[in-house]
């Protein structure tokens, strides 16, 4: 398998409310109808309003103009992706486990789709879950993302309403400008949409606004929580100045399907006065965990089941920015419930995400107990001053693949030596969290796990899907500046 260089990767990165079972899923996306022909999803430009200003963004849009996709487990994923943008692009089906070649990562192995090009994807969907689709390029920052819900036919008779929310961070600046500010590179050296000028040693970030904000002490060292200050934070394309209000029934059951599609922002989910049960993470069922506050890193998904009160009312569900006062969210409201305005800023800055929730999660369907055939150390590191991020001391392009053989049980012992949190995502597989800081347990099944600074998490997966699969930080700018490698099957 031909390796692609970091320069090639960076270049492609820059170029680039109804009734029923499935139809009861409520959000800002459309419903895929069962048909032999593939569902058309177009990557196209659209205009939304953010804080009173028009903003040109991207979207993944069906024929009727709505975003995203709903399908059923037991059917095929059958999609025709059409590039209606004026730049190359490609879409990753985050949370699905397609055969190699249909994953949507540029040059692993599929090339970017040129403007006007289309490509059809078809493979079996075996397991249900809350997932999403997004560009695996800087276009993700421009909202080229949407929900991807695989409904469970076994839940067709459940008397519950599904509410889907995709959270995002938004800037009126281009992602190329944001990255240039982080790295100290000039827009000139980036040659507009080309990142080929990023191969040089990165400069420091003196004078950068919005970098390293929200630093806190961690074991005597400075911990950086956020490195970009955004103009707004969105829930289904909307801020709390004009939030989406989902109509619900008194005493009804609501299943929140929450997706953190932000590029560089982790959130605390706050359900306020509504206590709920977390019932799935990254699309995989867990032993219910009751609460009102849950951690949600970039790329992760969280399903929460809530029984609403018997009286009329309106209840906010908020996503609170880690390390800051900013927040976004939406409302659940009965017919006569009064929706009261909520500021986009809270009174106090939120603390950093931790592993308190993760350590208590248990999978409904854990992996079979089995000794590891391979235990691979994964050391993630970074330099905020130079803004370069590594796996095992290497940036992508100079990386050493994690070599596996089909049929083996693989453990990745991931240690975060940096002073920022990292959501680590593995393509083509689901893994189980089996250890935190030396404590072994049978944790949640996921595809993305949060690594706070100076912590160690062990995940296990079965090598059952041959190919070359990306393994990277889901902070977009950490990935773009090096924090990525591949899991590569032996020929």
N, C-alpha and C positions, 0 to 999 in steps of 0.2 A: 504494500500500500504506500503510495507516494505521500510523503509528508509535505504539509504546506508551511511556509515560513511565517514568522510573525509579521513581516512586512506585507505579505500577501493578505494575511488576515486583517490587518489594520486598514489596508486599502479597501477590502470588501466591506469592512465595518462602516467606513465613512460613505462609500458609494450607496452604500445602501440606505299585562294582567288578564289571562284567559283561563278557561277551565280545562280539566283533564289531567293526565299524568305528566307526560313530557311537556305538554302545552301549559301546565300550571306553573312552569318556571317563569318567574317574573324578573325582568331586568331591562337592559337597554339594547337587547339583541334579538335576532329573529329566530324562527323555528325551522329546522331542516325537515322537509317533508320526505317521507319514505318514497323513493323512486329509484328506477334503474339508472337513470342519468345522474351524474355527479352534481352535488350542490355547488353552485358558483359562488366563490368568495373573491371579491375584487379588492386589491390594495389600491386605494385611491385617496385623493386629497379631499378634505372637507373643511368647513369653517364652524367653529364653536365660539361661544362668548365666555371669556374668563375675566372676572373682576371688571365687568363693564366694557371690555375691549374685545374686538374681533380677533380671533387667532386662527391662522391656517395650520391645520394639523393633518395627520394621516388617519386612515381607518381601514378596517377589514369588513367590507360591506356586502350584504346580499342584494339580490335583485330588487327587493322592496325597500332598500335604503337603510335597513336596520343592520346592526352590528352583531357579529359573533355567530355561534353555532350551537345547536342542541341536537343530540342524537341519542341512540340507545345502545347499551351494552348488548352483545349478541348479534349486532348488525355489523356492517362494514363501515369503516371511515372511508367515505367516498366523496372527495372534494376536488373541484377544479379551481386552482389558484390562478388568478389573472392579474398581471401587473399593469395597472392603469396609471402608475406614477410616471414621472419624467426622469426617474433614476432607477438603477438596478435594485432589486430587493429579493428577499426570500423569507419564508415564514416557518418558524419552529413550532411544533405541536407539543407544547410543554405539558408533561404529565403522561402522555401516551408513550407506548413502547413499540414503535413501528419497526419493520425490518430495516436493516441498514440501507441507506440510499433514499429514505423517505422522511428523514428527521428534520430537514430544513436548516442545517447549519452550512453556511457558505463554504464550498470546497471540501466538505466532509460527507459525501464526495460531490454533492450537487452544486453546480455553479449558480451564481446569482441569475435570476430571471431578468432579462433586459426589458426595457419599456415595451409594452405590447405583447410580450411573451406570456404563455400560460403553461401550466403543468398539472397533470392529474395524479392524485394520490389515492391509493386504495389498499387497505389492509384490514384484518379483523380487529374488532373492538371487543375484547374479552371481559374487561372489568369496568364497572361504573366509577364515576367520580367527578369532582369539581376541578377542572383544569383550565388552561387558557392557551391562546396562540399569540405569538409576537415575533417581530423581526429580531434576528440575531445579529443586528447591526446597530449603529447609532440611531437609526430611524425609530427604535423602540422609545427613545426619549420624545419623539414627535407623535406619540400616541398610536403607533402602528402596533396595536394589541387589541385583543377582545376575548371575552369568555368563551370557553369550550367545555360544554357540560355534557357528560355521558351519563344519562339517566339509567336508573336501575329498574328493569321491568318488574322485579319482585316487590318494589315499593309502590306499584301503580295504585293500590287500594288505600294507601295511607292518606288520612284526612289532614293534609298539611299543605301549606302554601310555601313555595320556594321563592326567595328573594335573592337576586344575584347582584353583587357590587364589585366593580373593578376599581381599585384605588391607584392613583398615579401622582407623580410629582411633575410640575409643569413650569417651564421657563419660556419667556418670550425670546430669549437668546437661542441661537442654533446649538445643537449638541456639539458641533465642531468648535464653536466659540467657548462653550463650557469646558470642553476637554483641553483646549489651548490654554485657558486660564489655569487649569489644574496643573498642567505640565510645564508651563512657562514657555511653551512654543508659540511663535507668532502665527497669525492666520496666514501670513505669506508663506512660511515654511510648510504649512499644511496644504498649500496649493488648492484652495477652495474645498472641493469634495474629496481630495486625495489625501491620504494619511501617509504617503510614502516618505515624507519628511520627518516622520516620527522615529526613524531608526537611530537617530543620534542620541547621545547621552542627554538625559532630560535636565533642564535648568531648574533652579530653585524657584519658589513661589513667592518671593518677596513682593509685597504690595498687592497680593491677591485679595480681593474682597470675597467673602463668603467661603473661604477655605479654612478647614479646621475649626469651625464654629462648634460650640457646645462641648469643649474639652473638659474632662473631669479627671480627678485623681483616681488612679487604679493601682493599688499596691505601691504607691510612692512615685509612679510614673504617670505621664500625661496621656490620657486616653482621648482619642479623637472620635467623636460620635458622628458628626456630619461634616462633609467636605464641600457641599454645595448649598447655597441659600437660594431656594426656589421662589418664584413669583406667586405660586399658588399650589394647593394640594386638592386633588379632585376625587370625587366618588361618582362614577358613571358620567364623566366629563363635566361635573358641576361642583361648585364650591358651596360652602355653607351660607353664602349670600343668597343663593337660589337653589336650595337642596332639592333632590328628588324626594317625593313623598309617595310611599307605597301604600295603597289602600288595603287595610286588613280588617278582620272581623273580631268582635269582642269574644274573648275566651278561645280564640283560634290558635292553632299551632303553626308557627312559622319556622322554616328552615333557612337560615342565612347561609348563603354560599359566598364567602368573602375571598377575594383574590388580591394579593399585593402585587400589582403590576408596576409599581414604582421602580425607577431605574437606580436610585441611590438613597432611598428612604425606607427605614423600618418603622413599623407602627405598633402601638399598643391599641388593641380593640377594646372599646369601652361600651358596654351595653346599658350603662346607667342604672336605672331602677329595675330593669328587666334582668332577672337571673336566668341563665340558660345553660344548656349542656353542650360542650364541645363534643361532637360525635364523629368527626373525621378530620384528618389533616392530610394535605396534598392528595385528596381524593380517596384516602384509605381509611376504613372505619377503625375507631378506637373505643376502648372502654370509656363511657361518658365521664367527662370531667365538668363538674358544676362550677360556675363562677360568673363574674361580670367583667373580668379584665383578662385579656389573652394576648400573648406575644405573636406577631406576624412579621417575619422577615421578607425581604424582597424575593419574589418567585414563589413563596409559600401560599397555600390555600387553607382555609379553616371553615368547617361547617358547624354552625351552632343552632340547636333546636330550642325554641322558646315557646312557652305557653303564655299567651297574652292575658292580661287582667280581664275580669268580667264586665268592667265598666268602660265607657267611652274614654278615649285618650289619644295622645300623640307622643311617641317615644323616640328620641334620637339614638342612633347607633353611630358612634364616633370612631374615627381612626386618628389617634394622637401621635404626632411625630416624635419619635425617639430623640431625646436630647433637646427638645424645643417646646415652644408654646403653641405652635401651629397645629391645626387640626382640620379634618374634613369629615364628611359623613352624610347620612340620609335619615329620613324619618319613616317610622311605621305609624299609621294613623287610621283610626276608625272613622266612620262616616261623619260623626259630629266632633271628632277630636280636634282640639285647637293646637295648631302648630305655632310654637313660639320661636322667635328668631334666636339664633345662637351665633356668637362671634366666631370668626375663623381663628381667633387666638384665645387660648385659655389663660388662666391666671398664673400658673406655675409651669416651669419647664419639666418635661417628663424625663425620667431616668433612662439609662440604657437598657436595652433588651438583655435578658438573662436566660438561664436554662432551668428556672424553677418549674415552668410548665413542662418542658421537654422531659425532665427527669421523672415526672409523674405519669407520663403517657404510656399506655399499654395497648398493643395491637389486638384487635378482635381476631385477626387471622395471622398470628406470628409465623415466621419462617420455621421450618422443621429444625430442631436442634442438630447441629452438625459442626464438627471441627473444621476450622478454616484450612483450606488447601494452600492459601497464600495470604500472608498478612503484610500489607504494604504501608510503610510510614509515609505520611503526606504532611509536610511542614509548609504552612502558608505564612508568608512574610511580606513586609512592605516598608517603603521609605516615603513618608508623607512629604518630606522636603524635596526629594527628587521626583516624587509621584511615580514610583515604579513598584509593581506588585508581582510576587513570585510564588511558585509552587516548587518545593524542594530546591530553592535557591535559583531557579531558572524562570525566565519569562517565556511566553509562548513563542515558538519559533526556534528557540534553543532548548526546548523542554525535552525531558526523557519520558517516553510513553510508559504508562503502567501496563505491563505485559501480562495477559491472562490467557488461560486455556478454557475452551468450552467444557462445561460440566463441573467446574470447580466452585467451591464456596470461597469468596474473596472478602477479606476484611481490609478496610482502609482506616488506619489510625491517624486521624486528622488532628494536628496540633497547630493552634494559632499563636505564632510568635510575634504577631504585629500588635499594634495598639488600636486597631479598629475591628469591629465585628464584621464577619463575612458569612453570607448565605451560600453554602457550597451545593452545587446542583450537578447531578449525574444524568446524562442522557441515556435513553434506551433501556433503562432498568428502573426498578424500585429497590430501595435498600431498607434495611431495618436498623434502627439505632440500638446498639447492643452494649454501649458503654459510655460513661461520662466520667472523666477524671479518675480513671482506674476502677470505678464501680461498674460491674457487669450486671445487665438486666435485659429483659425482653421488651424493648420499647416500641415506639411507633414505627410503622412502615411509611416511608416518605420517598421523595425524590430530591428534596432540598432541605438542608439542615443548617441551623444557625450556630456559628462559632464565635462566642465572645472572645475578647482579648485574653491571652494566656490560659486558655482552656483547651481540653482535649476531648474529642468525641470519636468513638469507634462506630463505624457503620459496616454492615455486612450485606452482600448481594450474591445471587447465584449467576454465574457466567453462562447465561442461556440465550443470548442474543448476539451472535457473532457480528463483528464489524469494528469500526474505529469510532469511539464515542467521546464526545466532549465532556470534560469534567472541569468545572470552572466556578468562580465567584459570580453570583448573580447581581452584584453591584456592577452596573454596566461599565463604568469608567475604570474599575479595578480589572475587569476582564480585558478591556480594550488596551490597557497598559501592561498586560502580561500575565494575570492570574488565571491561567488556563493550561490544561494539559489534555491528554486523551487516554482513555482505556482502550487498549488495542489487543484484539484476539490474535493468537498465533495462527498462522496459515495452516 
